[in-house]
Every structure is written in structure tokens, then in C-alpha cells.
């Protein structure tokens, strides 16, 4: 059997495929060659730079470095005046490059625009209160240092450090044995805002502190007080006389002001105040009360202490708020009694003092010895007895009676008391150092009427005592015992 070979036939679809391959390859080579040629042409085109200032097109230059150099030159020309500040362009300058067949630019016009509109400023931080920037400092660290220094004017810097280091803002710090500091803040929030400003607007830390503390001027009225004159009013508000006159129409230096009259003035109010809040514990005395009881066992004017009484104590915790060092509020948070007070109990007599004597005498001294009896002595008659040598120098009424005479007797008795016992008896007490009764007083037997002394004609501290009955002198030793 012979071998049979198959014969390959021409296929139209096969021919079409190869035609597509050849065509695609040819086109691809053409595109590649064309693109490369275009890139080469573009690279050879001149470049211009469209210049924008804060987003606004101000012209076109053929070299952006000329703009950059001009800006840098302007910065350097002013840097010497502000050595501590880092100057910059006040405007944001951007460039958009473009390659063109026929370049068009105006370098000179751009330079004129820059000369007229370019400003040199500095990146600064403003201290802002109620959406108003009060002043500017170099950076945020300086701004924070300003606020810190204002607080340090009234609060110890170590306390501020401890407040900053605490983990919980509600936890107070111990600053003294009985004092806890809760918080230190400014009366108004001070925020920090970054801005570009003219170098002249940036102040030092100390200047910023002064600005915030001095505050702003406000228009006020002042009511004239007694003793006020125009010069005194002007001085009170740090005004010159001319400034005071300008604030008040029709007023001159010769104007007469009246008490109660109001005048226009200008006052300054600090932008911020330092507000500190602290918790203070204090021990406070609870004063004891006095209870008075009545007793018919005691004469009127006599009293007896049954219980001396003692003060108590309580521990009070206050929350105190200070503004610029001055206390503005003090509220009681807790109060605990640590020791109760004991009242003082006093008994006062209600019994009427008898003005009539009983006739039974008590001794006019507490103890003592008889140093001289009644009778002839040194060529004269000694009318009474003398008693000395006592520890307690109290002189006592020998019986109930009425005081009829007190005072100094120049005839030799010195300080003397005379008592009428309203039963025919009269007694005299002489040479006293002091007298504790008045004429008209009712005294009872044994009550104190004075102190033993040596006034008048006396040879030493002693009591001279005389007794009379119905006007006749009696021997005291018949009535008292020594």
C-alpha cells in the first residue's frame, strides 16, 4: 500500500492575519519615531515662567531666579534692623513654567510690580483674646512664656510647675500644711494664632506682659468726693490736666467742682486677671456660752461660778478665689467640730441685802494680829485698835449696813470707809490702800469693802478700826476677837 500525502490548501483567513501584523508593526514604528521627535522639539523650546503672587497672576519672566534673588535681597536689606527675627516675604510667590514656540515675557514689569507690592514680614504668633489679637511675639514658646510670667506675678512658680505636672486637672496640689491649690488661670482665654506680620508689630516678652497687664482704656465717669480738686482727680486716673479738660466740655483749670458732681475720665482695665482657686483648712474657736442661774441663797450683787466653761474648736474647709492676689470669694465647703464647747454656769443672788445689822460682829480682817489697843498712846488717845500681819489684805464689813462715807481723810486716817449699821452702831476702817464700795451701797457682814494699806498717818501696813454705839466710842475688842 503506497503512502498518501495530503496537499496544503491556501486559506484566505490566514493571509488576512499576516497583513494585519505587517500593518500594525509599521504604524507602531511610525508613532514611536514621531513621539520621540516631538519630545526632542519640546526640549529645544524656550521656557517662560508665569509668576503668581498670593494666587494672582502678575506677569511672566524668562528666569524665575531673578524674582527669587530680588525677594532675598529685600529680606537681607532689612534683616539688620531685626536681628532676632527671621524675615520672610509677606506674599506667597509661585511659578508655573511653560515651553512656548514664541516666548513672551516682561521682566521689567514684574520687577516694578514686586517693588510696589512686595512686603517683608515675619512669621509671628499673636496672643488673642475674644477674637482680638492684642499683640504679637516671635513664636508660640514666647507667647506661652508671657502667659506664664503673668501668672507668676501672683502665684509661686514652683506651684505652677506642680500644677502642670499633675496627671488629673481636678486633683489639687499641696502648697502648705493646710492649703491646697486647685487651679490657676487667666480671667479670659488666651489663644495663639500664627500670622505673618510687619516686623515692627512684634514685641519682646516683657513688652507683651506690660501690654496685657496695662490693658485698654475705657470711658468712665467719676463722682466727686469730699476733698477732691481737679488736679487730684486727674492724678487718680493718670491723666494730665489737658486730657481731663478735653474729656469734659466747658471745663477749665479754674472750674469749681462740687461733691456729687460727675466728670468724664478714662481708666485702664487689664486685658486679663490672674484667678487662683485654693482650698484652705482653718481651726476656728467655738466660743462658749454663759448660762446664768438665779439663787435666793446669795445676796444681790453676789455671784458664784458653778462651771468655768471652755471654748470648743472646729475645722473649717474653705474654697477661696483670689483675683490678682485679692480675695473675691470665700465659701465654706466642710465644717467639722473637733471639740465641743462647755458653757460657763454662773449663779447670781436674788436675796435682798439687809441694811440693818444683827449686832454680832465678824472680824474686819482674815487673820492678823493685834498691834495696838484702844487707849492712851504717845501723848494722845488711840480711838480704835490696829491689826496687821495678814496674808489676805481684804478688809471686811463687820456687820450688815449702809456705806455713809468713803475717801481720803486728811486728819490722819488716810483712805477711810464709814458704815452705818442702822441699829445704833457705826464702824470706821482707816489707812486702806484701796476702797471697793461707794456711798449708799448696802453691805453684808463679811463682804469686802477695801484693801489694807498704809495711807494717812501710818507707821506701816495695818487696819485702824473704830466702833461707835449711839454716837459713843466703844472698845472694839468687846465686839471682835484678836
C-alpha positions as CSV (number, residue, x, y, z in Angstrom):
1,X,0.0,0.0,0.0
2,X,1.6,3.4,-1.0
3,X,2.0,6.4,1.1
4,X,-0.7,9.1,0.6
5,X,0.5,12.8,1.2
6,X,-2.1,15.4,1.9
7,X,-1.8,18.7,0.0
8,X,-2.0,22.0,2.0
9,X,-4.5,24.4,0.6
10,X,-4.4,28.3,0.6
11,X,-6.6,29.8,3.3
12,X,-7.8,33.4,2.8
13,X,-8.2,34.0,6.6
14,X,-4.5,33.0,7.1
15,X,-3.4,35.6,4.6
16,X,-5.5,38.3,6.3
17,X,-3.8,37.7,9.6
18,X,-0.3,38.4,8.3
19,X,-1.4,41.5,6.6
20,X,-2.6,42.8,10.0
21,X,0.7,42.0,11.6
22,X,2.7,43.9,9.0
23,X,0.3,46.9,9.1
24,X,0.4,47.1,13.0
25,X,4.1,46.9,13.1
26,X,4.5,49.7,10.5
27,X,2.2,52.0,12.3
28,X,3.8,51.3,15.8
29,X,7.2,52.2,14.4
30,X,5.8,55.4,12.9
31,X,4.2,56.5,16.2
32,X,7.4,55.8,18.2
33,X,9.5,57.8,15.8
34,X,7.0,60.7,15.8
35,X,6.8,60.9,19.6
36,X,10.5,60.9,20.1
37,X,10.8,63.6,17.5
38,X,8.1,65.7,19.3
39,X,9.9,65.3,22.7
40,X,13.1,66.5,21.1
41,X,11.4,69.5,19.7
42,X,9.8,70.4,23.0
43,X,13.1,70.2,24.9
44,X,14.5,72.6,22.5
45,X,11.7,75.2,23.1
46,X,12.4,78.2,25.4
47,X,10.8,78.2,28.9
48,X,8.9,81.1,30.4
49,X,7.7,81.4,34.0
50,X,4.3,82.7,34.9
51,X,4.6,84.4,38.3
52,X,1.7,84.4,40.8
53,X,1.6,86.5,44.0
54,X,-0.9,85.1,46.5
55,X,-2.6,83.2,43.7
56,X,-2.9,86.2,41.4
57,X,-1.0,86.3,38.1
58,X,1.3,89.3,38.0
59,X,3.3,88.6,34.8
60,X,5.8,86.4,33.0
61,X,9.6,86.2,33.2
62,X,12.2,84.2,31.4
63,X,14.1,83.4,34.5
64,X,12.5,82.7,37.9
65,X,15.8,83.2,39.8
66,X,15.7,86.9,39.1
67,X,12.4,87.1,41.2
68,X,13.9,84.9,43.9
69,X,17.1,87.0,44.1
70,X,15.1,90.2,44.3
71,X,13.0,88.9,47.2
72,X,16.1,87.6,49.0
73,X,17.8,90.9,48.5
74,X,14.9,92.8,50.1
75,X,14.9,90.5,53.1
76,X,18.6,90.9,53.6
77,X,18.4,94.7,53.4
78,X,16.0,94.7,56.4
79,X,17.4,91.8,58.4
80,X,20.0,94.1,60.1
81,X,17.2,96.0,61.7
82,X,15.6,92.9,63.2
83,X,18.5,90.6,64.1
84,X,16.4,88.5,66.4
85,X,13.6,87.8,63.9
86,X,13.5,85.6,60.8
87,X,12.2,87.7,58.0
88,X,10.3,86.4,55.0
89,X,8.2,87.6,52.1
90,X,4.8,88.8,53.1
91,X,3.3,87.3,50.0
92,X,3.4,83.7,48.7
93,X,5.1,83.7,45.3
94,X,4.7,80.7,43.0
95,X,5.8,79.9,39.5
96,X,4.3,77.9,36.6
97,X,6.8,77.0,33.8
98,X,5.7,76.8,30.2
99,X,7.6,75.9,27.0
100,X,6.5,78.0,24.0
101,X,7.4,78.5,20.4
102,X,7.3,82.2,20.6
103,X,8.2,83.3,24.2
104,X,6.6,86.5,25.5
105,X,7.7,88.0,28.9
106,X,8.2,91.3,30.6
107,X,10.9,91.1,33.3
108,X,10.9,94.8,33.9
109,X,7.2,95.0,34.6
110,X,7.5,92.1,37.1
111,X,10.2,93.9,38.9
112,X,8.1,97.1,39.2
113,X,5.2,95.1,40.5
114,X,7.4,93.5,43.1
115,X,8.8,96.8,44.1
116,X,5.3,98.2,44.6
117,X,3.6,95.3,46.2
118,X,6.1,93.0,47.9
119,X,6.2,93.3,51.7
120,X,8.7,91.9,54.1
121,X,7.1,90.3,57.1
122,X,7.9,87.9,59.9
123,X,6.2,84.7,61.0
124,X,4.9,85.5,64.4
125,X,2.4,84.3,67.0
126,X,-0.4,86.6,68.2
127,X,-1.9,86.5,71.7
128,X,-5.6,86.5,71.0
129,X,-8.5,87.3,73.4
130,X,-12.1,87.3,72.4
131,X,-11.1,87.0,68.7
132,X,-8.9,90.1,69.0
133,X,-5.2,89.8,68.6
134,X,-3.7,92.0,71.4
135,X,0.0,91.8,70.4
136,X,2.5,89.6,68.6
137,X,5.6,87.8,69.8
138,X,8.3,85.8,68.0
139,X,6.9,82.3,68.4
140,X,4.5,80.2,70.4
141,X,7.1,79.4,73.1
142,X,7.4,83.2,73.7
143,X,3.6,83.5,73.8
144,X,3.3,80.8,76.4
145,X,6.2,82.4,78.4
146,X,4.2,85.6,78.5
147,X,1.1,83.9,80.0
148,X,3.3,82.0,82.5
149,X,5.1,85.2,83.6
150,X,1.7,87.0,84.2
151,X,0.6,84.1,86.4
152,X,3.9,84.1,88.3
153,X,3.2,87.7,89.3
154,X,0.7,86.3,91.9
155,X,1.5,82.6,92.2
156,X,4.8,80.9,93.1
157,X,6.5,79.4,90.0
158,X,7.0,76.1,91.8
159,X,3.3,75.8,92.4
160,X,2.7,76.4,88.7
161,X,5.2,73.6,87.8
162,X,3.4,71.2,90.1
163,X,0.0,72.1,88.5
164,X,1.5,71.4,85.1
165,X,2.9,68.0,86.1
166,X,-0.2,66.6,87.8
167,X,-2.0,63.8,85.9
168,X,-5.5,64.9,86.8
169,X,-6.6,68.5,86.4
170,X,-9.1,68.1,89.2
171,X,-6.6,67.0,91.7
172,X,-5.3,69.8,93.9
173,X,-1.6,70.2,94.9
174,X,-0.4,70.6,98.5
175,X,1.3,74.0,98.8
176,X,1.3,74.4,102.6
177,X,0.3,72.4,105.6
178,X,-3.4,73.4,105.4
179,X,-3.5,74.9,101.9
180,X,-4.2,73.1,98.6
181,X,-4.0,74.8,95.2
182,X,-6.8,73.8,92.8
183,X,-6.2,75.9,89.8
184,X,-4.5,79.0,88.4
185,X,-6.0,80.5,85.2
186,X,-6.5,83.8,83.5
187,X,-9.8,85.6,83.6
188,X,-10.1,85.3,79.8
189,X,-8.9,82.6,77.5
190,X,-5.7,83.5,75.6
191,X,-5.2,81.6,72.4
192,X,-2.3,81.6,70.0
193,X,-2.6,82.4,66.3
194,X,0.2,82.1,63.7
195,X,0.4,85.0,61.3
196,X,2.7,87.0,59.0
197,X,3.0,90.5,60.3
198,X,5.2,93.5,59.9
199,X,8.4,93.2,62.0
200,X,7.5,96.4,63.8
201,X,4.4,94.7,65.3
202,X,6.4,92.0,67.1
203,X,7.3,92.9,70.7
204,X,9.5,91.4,73.3
205,X,8.2,89.1,76.1
206,X,8.4,91.9,78.7
207,X,6.6,94.4,76.4
208,X,3.9,91.8,75.8
209,X,3.4,91.3,79.5
210,X,3.2,95.1,80.0
211,X,0.6,95.4,77.3
212,X,-1.6,92.7,78.7
213,X,-1.4,94.0,82.3
214,X,-1.8,97.6,81.4
215,X,-4.9,96.8,79.4
216,X,-7.1,99.0,77.3
217,X,-8.6,102.4,78.0
218,X,-12.3,102.7,78.9
219,X,-14.5,105.7,79.2
220,X,-15.7,106.1,82.7
221,X,-17.4,108.7,85.0
222,X,-16.2,109.6,88.4
223,X,-18.3,111.1,91.2
224,X,-16.6,113.9,93.1
225,X,-15.8,113.2,96.7
226,X,-15.1,115.4,99.6
227,X,-11.6,116.9,99.3
228,X,-11.3,116.4,95.6
229,X,-9.8,119.0,93.3
230,X,-9.3,118.8,89.5
231,X,-5.6,118.1,89.9
232,X,-6.3,115.2,92.3
233,X,-8.9,113.7,90.0
234,X,-6.5,113.9,87.1
235,X,-3.7,112.2,89.1
236,X,-6.1,109.5,90.3
237,X,-6.7,108.3,86.7
238,X,-3.1,109.1,85.4
239,X,-4.4,111.9,83.2
240,X,-2.9,115.3,82.5
241,X,-4.9,118.4,83.2
242,X,-5.2,119.0,79.4
243,X,-6.5,115.4,79.0
244,X,-9.1,115.9,81.7
245,X,-10.2,119.2,80.2
246,X,-10.6,117.6,76.8
247,X,-12.9,114.9,78.2
248,X,-15.2,117.5,79.8
249,X,-16.7,120.2,77.6
250,X,-16.7,123.7,79.2
251,X,-14.3,122.7,82.0
252,X,-11.1,124.7,82.6
253,X,-8.4,124.8,85.3
254,X,-10.4,127.4,87.2
255,X,-13.6,125.4,87.2
256,X,-15.1,124.7,90.7
257,X,-16.3,121.1,91.2
258,X,-19.0,120.1,93.7
259,X,-19.3,117.0,95.9
260,X,-21.6,114.5,94.0
261,X,-20.8,116.0,90.6
262,X,-19.7,113.5,87.9
263,X,-16.8,114.1,85.5
264,X,-15.7,112.1,82.5
265,X,-12.4,110.3,82.9
266,X,-10.5,107.5,81.2
267,X,-9.5,104.4,83.1
268,X,-7.5,101.4,82.1
269,X,-8.7,97.8,82.6
270,X,-6.1,94.9,82.3
271,X,-6.9,92.5,79.4
272,X,-6.6,89.6,81.8
273,X,-6.5,89.0,85.6
274,X,-4.9,86.1,87.3
275,X,-7.5,83.9,89.0
276,X,-6.4,81.3,91.6
277,X,-8.6,78.9,93.4
278,X,-7.4,77.2,96.6
279,X,-8.7,75.0,99.4
280,X,-7.8,76.1,102.9
281,X,-8.4,74.4,106.2
282,X,-8.6,76.5,109.4
283,X,-9.1,75.7,113.0
284,X,-11.7,78.1,114.5
285,X,-12.6,78.7,118.1
286,X,-16.2,77.9,119.2
287,X,-16.8,80.5,121.9
288,X,-18.5,79.0,125.0
289,X,-21.9,80.3,126.1
290,X,-22.6,81.6,129.6
291,X,-25.7,80.4,131.4
292,X,-26.9,82.5,134.3
293,X,-29.0,81.0,137.1
294,X,-30.7,82.8,139.9
295,X,-30.4,81.8,143.6
296,X,-32.1,83.2,146.7
297,X,-29.2,81.9,148.7
298,X,-27.0,84.7,147.5
299,X,-27.4,88.4,148.0
300,X,-28.0,90.7,145.1
301,X,-24.7,91.6,143.5
302,X,-23.1,88.4,144.6
303,X,-22.4,85.6,142.1
304,X,-20.9,82.1,142.2
305,X,-19.3,80.2,139.2
306,X,-20.6,76.7,139.1
307,X,-18.7,75.8,135.9
308,X,-15.9,77.8,134.4
309,X,-16.7,76.9,130.8
310,X,-14.3,76.1,127.9
311,X,-14.2,77.1,124.3
312,X,-14.5,74.4,121.6
313,X,-12.9,74.0,118.3
314,X,-14.0,73.3,114.7
315,X,-12.1,72.6,111.5
316,X,-13.5,74.5,108.5
317,X,-12.5,73.9,104.9
318,X,-12.9,77.0,102.6
319,X,-12.7,77.3,98.9
320,X,-11.1,80.7,98.3
321,X,-10.9,82.5,94.9
322,X,-8.3,85.3,94.5
323,X,-8.1,87.7,91.6
324,X,-4.7,89.4,91.2
325,X,-3.9,88.5,94.8
326,X,-7.2,89.9,96.2
327,X,-9.8,87.6,97.8
328,X,-13.0,87.8,95.8
329,X,-14.9,84.9,97.4
330,X,-14.7,82.5,100.3
331,X,-17.1,79.6,100.5
332,X,-17.4,77.0,103.3
333,X,-17.0,73.5,101.9
334,X,-17.0,71.4,105.0
335,X,-17.2,72.1,108.8
336,X,-16.4,69.6,111.5
337,X,-16.5,70.1,115.3
338,X,-13.3,68.6,116.8
339,X,-14.0,69.8,120.4
340,X,-17.4,70.7,121.9
341,X,-17.6,73.9,123.9
342,X,-18.6,73.8,127.5
343,X,-20.8,76.5,128.8
344,X,-20.0,78.7,131.8
345,X,-22.6,78.5,134.5
346,X,-22.9,81.4,136.9
347,X,-25.3,81.7,139.8
348,X,-26.4,85.2,140.7
349,X,-28.0,86.1,144.0
350,X,-31.6,87.5,144.3
351,X,-31.7,87.9,148.0
352,X,-32.0,91.5,149.2
353,X,-29.1,92.6,151.3
354,X,-30.1,93.5,154.9
355,X,-29.1,97.1,155.6
356,X,-29.7,96.6,159.4
357,X,-27.0,94.9,161.4
358,X,-27.5,92.0,163.7
359,X,-25.3,93.3,166.4
360,X,-23.0,90.3,166.1
361,X,-19.7,91.4,164.5
362,X,-17.3,89.4,162.4
363,X,-13.6,90.3,162.4
364,X,-12.8,93.1,159.9
365,X,-9.7,91.1,158.6
366,X,-9.0,87.5,157.7
367,X,-6.5,86.6,160.3
368,X,-3.8,89.0,161.6
369,X,-2.6,90.1,164.9
370,X,-3.4,93.0,167.3
371,X,-0.6,95.5,167.2
372,X,-2.2,98.3,169.2
373,X,-5.2,98.5,171.5
374,X,-7.5,101.4,172.3
375,X,-6.3,103.9,174.9
376,X,-3.6,106.4,175.7
377,X,-0.7,106.3,173.2
378,X,2.2,108.7,172.6
379,X,0.5,111.5,174.5
380,X,-2.9,111.2,172.8
381,X,-5.9,108.9,172.9
382,X,-5.9,106.0,170.4
383,X,-9.6,105.6,169.5
384,X,-9.5,102.2,168.0
385,X,-7.4,99.1,167.5
386,X,-4.7,98.3,164.9
387,X,-4.5,94.9,163.2
388,X,-1.6,93.8,160.9
389,X,0.4,90.7,159.8
390,X,-2.2,89.3,157.4
391,X,-1.7,87.3,154.3
392,X,-5.0,88.3,152.7
393,X,-5.3,92.1,152.9
394,X,-9.1,92.2,152.3
395,X,-11.0,94.5,154.7
396,X,-14.4,93.2,155.6
397,X,-17.6,94.8,156.9
398,X,-18.2,93.6,160.4
399,X,-22.0,93.6,160.1
400,X,-24.8,94.5,157.7
401,X,-25.1,98.2,157.0
402,X,-25.0,101.1,154.6
403,X,-21.9,102.9,153.5
404,X,-22.1,106.5,154.5
405,X,-18.6,107.8,153.7
406,X,-15.7,106.9,151.6
407,X,-12.5,108.6,150.5
408,X,-9.3,110.2,151.8
409,X,-9.4,111.8,155.3
410,X,-6.6,114.3,155.7
411,X,-6.8,114.3,159.5
412,X,-4.6,111.2,159.6
413,X,-7.0,108.4,158.7
414,X,-5.9,108.2,155.0
415,X,-8.4,106.2,152.9
416,X,-11.4,105.6,155.1
417,X,-14.8,103.9,155.0
418,X,-17.6,104.6,157.4
419,X,-20.6,102.1,157.7
420,X,-23.9,102.8,159.5
421,X,-25.3,99.5,160.7
422,X,-28.7,101.1,161.1
423,X,-29.1,99.7,164.6
424,X,-27.2,102.3,166.6
425,X,-23.7,101.0,165.6
426,X,-21.2,102.7,163.3
427,X,-17.8,101.4,162.3
428,X,-14.7,103.1,160.8
429,X,-12.0,101.4,158.7
430,X,-8.8,103.5,158.1
431,X,-5.4,103.6,156.3
432,X,-6.8,101.5,153.3
433,X,-4.8,101.2,150.1
434,X,-8.0,101.0,148.0
435,X,-11.7,101.2,148.5
436,X,-14.2,98.9,146.7
437,X,-17.6,100.4,147.9
438,X,-19.4,103.6,147.3
439,X,-21.6,105.8,149.4
440,X,-25.1,104.4,149.6
441,X,-24.0,100.8,149.0
442,X,-25.6,98.1,151.2
443,X,-23.0,95.7,152.6
444,X,-23.4,92.5,154.4
445,X,-21.3,91.1,157.2
446,X,-18.1,89.7,155.8
447,X,-18.3,91.4,152.4
448,X,-15.1,93.1,151.1
449,X,-15.0,96.9,151.3
450,X,-11.3,97.6,150.5
451,X,-7.7,96.5,151.0
452,X,-5.4,97.0,153.9
453,X,-2.8,99.8,153.4
454,X,-0.7,102.5,154.9
455,X,-2.3,105.7,153.8
456,X,-2.6,108.8,156.0
457,X,-0.6,109.0,159.3
458,X,0.6,105.4,159.5
459,X,3.8,103.5,160.6
460,X,3.2,100.5,158.3
461,X,0.6,98.4,156.6
462,X,-2.3,97.8,159.0
463,X,-6.0,98.4,159.6
464,X,-7.2,101.1,162.1
465,X,-10.7,100.0,163.3
466,X,-13.2,102.0,165.4
467,X,-16.7,101.2,166.8
468,X,-19.4,103.6,167.9
469,X,-22.8,102.9,169.6
470,X,-25.4,105.6,169.6
471,X,-22.6,108.1,168.9
472,X,-20.4,106.9,171.8
473,X,-16.9,105.5,171.2
474,X,-16.7,101.8,172.1
475,X,-13.8,99.4,172.7
476,X,-13.6,97.3,169.5
477,X,-12.2,94.3,171.5
478,X,-15.7,94.0,173.1
479,X,-17.1,93.1,169.6
480,X,-14.2,91.4,167.7
481,X,-11.7,88.8,168.6
482,X,-7.9,89.2,168.2
